[in-house]
Amino acid sequence: MVSESSTTGRPGVLLDVDGTLLDTNYLHVLAWWQALRDAGHDDVDMASIHRAIGIASEGLVEKLTGGADEKAVEAHSERYEALRDMVVAFPRARELVEACSDRGLTVVLATSGKEADLDWMKPAIGVEDSVQGATTSSEVGAAKPEPDLLQVAIEQHRLDPRRTAAVGDTVWDVRSAKQAGLPCVMLTCGGISRAELVAAGADEVYDDPADLLANLETSLIARL
């Protein structure tokens, strides 16, 4: 958990990207399904892959296959690259980011993707000017569901953990936020049900960025 002394008291919001702002989860499922077969793992079904989306690549492969496989990780990058032209932002994703920034919150993208992914993620969302920073898996030793990504984001951007919330779409996002000591707002647009997110410990659950934006004034983000 981040210590209070490590911040300067700025309120913020840490936004996951895949499945939260960008409609990419099922593209990742397809890319992983192809990649695992490329690496000889023919017995992993798409439903199981979907349940693991949100875990960093190495951990996802280990969870699904029972061991490390760098070939599968590399194959996923290649397979996903071929699908990237299909990526679109969820409706009102850009407006949600802008609304958070307009409230005086420091908006940080906290993604399990690599730093190079930001070059296309930000334009895809349309948020180059309304995001104050980003933290990626390239900067941490352990990505989600571990809390490292969120903790590093808070320290890098001098946020007050008592006034910072995480926004995501998977149970792994919830676990990461809870371990970091942060309240979390979850969205179901990544394909995980409201019941599962609530059971995992989500503080609030909305359908998608448009739903959260419509209810922003009464959400916990408005109280940061």
Backbone torsions as a table, in degrees:
resi	resn	phi	psi	omega
1	MET	NA	141.9	-177.6
2	VAL	-76.3	134.5	179.7
3	SER	-77.0	149.3	-179.8
4	GLU	-62.7	-33.0	-176.7
5	SER	-69.6	-13.4	-177.6
6	SER	-86.8	3.1	-177.4
7	THR	-123.1	166.8	174.8
8	THR	-108.6	9.4	172.4
9	GLY	90.4	13.0	180.0
10	ARG	-78.5	133.2	174.5
11	PRO	-75.4	149.3	-178.2
12	GLY	-155.2	173.3	174.8
13	VAL	-136.1	129.6	-179.3
14	LEU	-103.5	112.5	-173.1
15	LEU	-103.6	121.5	167.6
16	ASP	-66.9	159.2	-177.3
17	VAL	-110.5	-62.3	-177.7
18	ASP	-63.8	122.5	178.5
19	GLY	81.4	-7.7	-180.0
20	THR	-111.5	-53.7	176.6
21	LEU	-104.8	-32.3	178.5
22	LEU	-112.7	139.0	-177.3
23	ASP	-83.7	73.3	-171.2
24	THR	-118.2	-11.1	-171.6
25	ASN	-57.6	-42.7	-177.2
26	TYR	-76.5	-24.4	171.2
27	LEU	-67.2	-39.6	176.3
28	HIS	-65.3	-37.3	177.3
29	VAL	-59.1	-47.7	-180.0
30	LEU	-63.0	-44.6	-179.4
31	ALA	-62.9	-41.0	178.3
32	TRP	-68.5	-39.1	178.5
33	TRP	-59.6	-44.1	177.6
34	GLN	-66.6	-44.7	-176.2
35	ALA	-64.7	-41.0	179.9
36	LEU	-64.6	-36.4	175.3
37	ARG	-70.0	-35.8	174.9
38	ASP	-58.0	-33.8	-177.6
39	ALA	-93.2	6.6	175.6
40	GLY	92.0	9.7	179.9
41	HIS	-99.4	80.0	-174.0
42	ASP	-83.8	-4.9	-173.0
43	ASP	-101.5	8.5	-179.8
44	VAL	-96.1	119.8	-177.0
45	ASP	-89.9	164.4	-175.6
46	MET	-65.5	-35.7	179.8
47	ALA	-61.0	-42.0	178.9
48	SER	-66.0	-38.9	178.1
49	ILE	-62.4	-44.2	-179.1
50	HIS	-59.7	-37.7	-179.7
51	ARG	-66.7	-21.1	-177.6
52	ALA	-98.0	-9.4	179.6
53	ILE	-60.7	134.8	-175.5
54	GLY	113.2	-20.7	172.9
55	ILE	-84.2	143.7	177.6
56	ALA	-59.1	153.2	-169.0
57	SER	-49.9	-51.3	-177.1
58	GLU	-62.4	-42.5	179.3
59	GLY	-68.2	-35.0	178.5
60	LEU	-63.2	-45.4	179.9
61	VAL	-63.1	-42.6	-179.3
62	GLU	-64.6	-40.1	179.6
63	LYS	-64.2	-39.2	-174.6
64	LEU	-84.0	-28.2	-174.5
65	THR	-115.2	-13.7	-179.5
66	GLY	87.7	4.9	179.4
67	GLY	-165.0	172.5	179.4
68	ALA	-77.5	147.4	177.1
69	ASP	-157.1	94.2	-178.1
70	GLU	-65.0	-29.1	178.3
71	LYS	-61.4	-41.2	179.5
72	ALA	-66.3	-39.6	179.2
73	VAL	-62.2	-46.3	179.9
74	GLU	-66.0	-38.7	179.7
75	ALA	-65.0	-35.7	177.6
76	HIS	-62.0	-43.9	179.3
77	SER	-58.2	-42.4	-179.7
78	GLU	-68.9	-43.8	-179.6
79	ARG	-66.2	-39.6	-178.4
80	TYR	-70.8	-34.6	178.1
81	GLU	-55.6	-38.2	-179.1
82	ALA	-70.1	-18.3	-177.9
83	LEU	-101.1	-6.1	-167.9
84	ARG	-65.3	-25.9	178.0
85	ASP	-65.9	-14.1	-179.3
86	MET	-89.3	-6.3	-175.7
87	VAL	-70.0	131.9	173.8
88	VAL	-133.9	156.1	175.4
89	ALA	-80.9	150.8	172.8
90	PHE	-66.7	151.2	177.4
91	PRO	-53.9	133.2	176.5
92	ARG	70.2	12.6	179.3
93	ALA	-61.2	-47.0	179.5
94	ARG	-60.8	-43.8	-178.8
95	GLU	-64.5	-33.9	177.5
96	LEU	-64.2	-46.2	178.6
97	VAL	-60.2	-45.1	-179.6
98	GLU	-63.9	-38.9	179.8
99	ALA	-64.7	-39.9	177.3
100	CYS	-63.9	-43.0	178.7
101	SER	-64.9	-40.6	-179.7
102	ASP	-64.6	-23.8	177.4
103	ARG	-78.8	-1.7	-179.5
104	GLY	90.8	10.6	178.6
105	LEU	-84.8	142.7	172.0
106	THR	-79.5	116.2	-175.3
107	VAL	-97.4	121.4	-178.2
108	VAL	-125.7	130.2	171.6
109	LEU	-81.4	124.7	179.7
110	ALA	-120.4	98.8	-170.7
111	THR	-123.6	145.6	174.7
112	SER	-76.5	-2.6	175.0
113	GLY	-72.1	176.9	179.3
114	LYS	-88.7	163.6	-178.9
115	GLU	-58.3	-38.6	-179.5
116	ALA	-63.0	-25.1	-179.8
117	ASP	-65.2	-24.8	-179.1
118	LEU	-62.6	-26.2	-178.2
119	ASP	-62.4	-29.5	177.4
120	TRP	-108.5	-23.5	179.8
121	MET	-65.4	-48.3	-177.9
122	LYS	-60.1	-48.8	176.8
123	PRO	-62.1	-35.0	179.8
124	ALA	-63.4	-36.3	178.0
125	ILE	-81.9	-31.1	-177.7
126	GLY	85.6	34.4	-170.9
127	VAL	-122.2	28.1	-177.8
128	GLU	-55.6	-36.4	-174.0
129	ASP	-93.3	-14.6	-174.4
130	SER	-108.3	4.3	175.7
131	VAL	-105.4	128.6	-177.8
132	GLN	-87.0	-14.6	-179.6
133	GLY	-177.4	177.3	178.8
134	ALA	-152.5	146.0	174.3
135	THR	-130.3	132.2	-175.7
136	THR	-122.2	171.5	179.5
137	SER	-64.0	-18.8	178.6
138	SER	-64.8	-18.1	-173.6
139	GLU	-103.2	2.2	-177.2
140	VAL	-130.1	157.0	178.0
141	GLY	-79.1	-31.1	-179.4
142	ALA	-137.2	122.2	-179.3
143	ALA	-88.5	-173.2	-179.1
144	LYS	-56.4	141.2	15.1
145	PRO	-87.1	5.8	174.8
146	GLU	-68.2	157.8	-175.7
147	PRO	-84.0	-2.8	-171.1
148	ASP	-54.5	-43.6	-176.4
149	LEU	-59.9	-44.9	-179.3
150	LEU	-71.4	-39.0	179.2
151	GLN	-63.7	-44.4	178.9
152	VAL	-64.8	-39.8	178.9
153	ALA	-60.2	-41.9	179.1
154	ILE	-64.1	-44.6	-178.7
155	GLU	-68.2	-42.8	-178.8
156	GLN	-61.8	-39.1	-172.7
157	HIS	-105.4	11.9	173.2
158	ARG	53.3	52.4	179.9
159	LEU	-96.8	153.8	174.7
160	ASP	-89.3	113.5	-178.0
161	PRO	-61.4	-21.2	178.4
162	ARG	-75.9	-15.8	-179.2
163	ARG	-128.8	35.3	178.5
164	THR	-130.8	136.4	179.0
165	ALA	-121.3	151.9	175.0
166	ALA	-104.2	140.5	177.1
167	VAL	-121.9	126.8	-178.4
168	GLY	-153.2	-161.0	-174.6
169	ASP	-143.7	-1.0	-177.3
170	THR	-126.7	165.5	176.1
171	VAL	-64.4	-26.3	178.5
172	TRP	-68.9	-34.5	174.5
173	ASP	-64.8	-41.1	178.9
174	VAL	-62.3	-48.1	-178.3
175	ARG	-61.6	-41.1	178.7
176	SER	-62.3	-45.9	-179.8
177	ALA	-63.7	-43.3	-178.5
178	LYS	-64.4	-40.3	178.5
179	GLN	-67.4	-28.4	177.9
180	ALA	-84.2	-5.5	179.6
181	GLY	77.5	28.1	-176.5
182	LEU	-111.9	144.7	169.9
183	PRO	-68.3	152.9	-177.1
184	CYS	-137.1	138.1	175.3
185	VAL	-110.0	124.5	-176.6
186	MET	-114.1	151.5	178.5
187	LEU	-119.2	144.2	-178.0
188	THR	-90.6	-0.6	-176.3
189	CYS	-67.9	-13.1	176.1
190	GLY	-81.9	-6.1	175.2
191	GLY	104.9	2.0	177.2
192	ILE	-99.3	135.9	-172.1
193	SER	-71.5	156.7	176.2
194	ARG	-57.4	-42.9	-177.8
195	ALA	-61.1	-42.4	-179.8
196	GLU	-67.4	-39.6	-179.6
197	LEU	-67.8	-40.4	177.0
198	VAL	-64.9	-43.6	179.8
199	ALA	-62.8	-31.3	179.2
200	ALA	-74.4	-17.7	177.6
201	GLY	118.5	11.3	179.0
202	ALA	-60.2	138.3	179.6
203	ASP	-79.0	-37.2	176.4
204	GLU	-143.5	149.8	178.7
205	VAL	-134.4	131.8	177.0
206	TYR	-127.1	167.9	-176.4
207	ASP	-71.2	-46.2	-172.1
208	ASP	-166.6	-179.7	179.9
209	PRO	-56.6	-37.2	-180.0
210	ALA	-63.9	-40.2	179.5
211	ASP	-66.9	-43.9	177.9
212	LEU	-64.2	-41.4	178.4
213	LEU	-60.8	-42.9	-179.6
214	ALA	-64.0	-26.8	-177.9
215	ASN	-112.1	17.7	-173.5
216	LEU	-59.4	-38.1	-175.6
217	GLU	-66.2	-23.3	179.5
218	THR	-108.1	3.0	-180.0
219	SER	-82.5	168.4	178.0
220	LEU	-67.0	-21.0	177.1
221	ILE	-63.6	-34.3	179.0
222	ALA	-68.6	-17.9	-177.9
223	ARG	-97.3	4.1	-178.7
224	LEU	-72.3	NA	NA
